[in-house]
């Protein structure tokens, strides 16, 4: 059983607390990527619902009044029709982040601000960044919490289809295609990532891979206490921007107008393909104002720019992000690159039709009077950040996705 959080019993040359508690010879330099373009774009542009209750129910307009038509003299008038509506439901999901600190570490870390880095403060600020980065990753998920899919296993290694969302030190739980936890790789038998080979997509775990692990199993975030994120994350673009499958309680099989447009490009990106994608959404009444794509797809668009026309300036986005501007349907569309975006894929979004349902932003759980609560019968203290929220859309057909794009 490991010791959780930052503890004096963990002090070693590689432990953050042991290094941060030493005399400061310079600032603490960040080595991790903290930019979150998708989350910044959605939170800045989408509408936000802050109603009471766990769910929000809203009406969607899915059909016109067909009681219209031309008639001859003295012919019977058209029979009255009516607008058609369907109720949609957007639920909240529960998101958490936890830190734990020894009581003695509190004393040492705050004793002298000139000589010591305040470990507690760094843990707090670091957790907020980690949660934001993970939520940016969730934007591209499908709600299942899937981080990667197993291709094969050998000894203590697993080859995944992608390692884009995996991190060293991450705890994984595995589920099979039927949604059942994989024996020996879920619950308290989580897998711990030791190293990642990004070129081969081979991930080395801290122990031998259980025999029950098989190809097509999916990996989700696990935890020391047996909990995991399976089917508990945001309803994200991987589920929202789809032509099939129920969303917010509405199935496009019964209401085809609800479907997003999916385009399998299957090759090089072209400006005409992008224009057609936007026009398809426009035909349904949407107004695409943002493209979200991986750096490889972004680079493929840059390659078009260099050969077809002169390009001088990019656009500035909230948070210091940069974007190119693509013009189609008489308006400018921001083309945004995000390392968290799935490869070979481009999302065309009408951001005003996206909605974040949440009571409030990240907050410390302090219902018992303090953000710190003692951890069991020990001299250690735990703090929990939480947010009850979800991502959804008022108009599923206002978005589109292009897949199979050759990256540059």
Secondary structure, DSSP 8 states (H G I E B T S, - for coil): ----SB-GGG-STT-HHHHHTSB-SS-----S----HHHHHHHHHSEEE--SSSEEEEEEEEE---------TT---------EEEEEEEE-EEEEEEEEEEHHHHHHHTS-TTTB--HHHHHHHHHHHHHHHHHHHHTTS-SS---EEEEEEETTEEEES--TT--TT-EEEEE-TTS-B-TTSSGGG-EEEEEEETTTTEEEESS---TT--TT-EEEE--TTS---TT-S---HHHHS-SSS-BTTB-TTT-GGG--EEEEEEE---HHHHHHHHHHHHHHT----EEEE-HHHHHHHHHHHHHHS-----EE-GGG-EEEEEEETTEEEEEEE-TTS-TT-EEEE-GGGEEEEESSSSEE--TTSSS-EE-TTSSEEEEEEEEEEEEEES-GGG-EEEEEE---
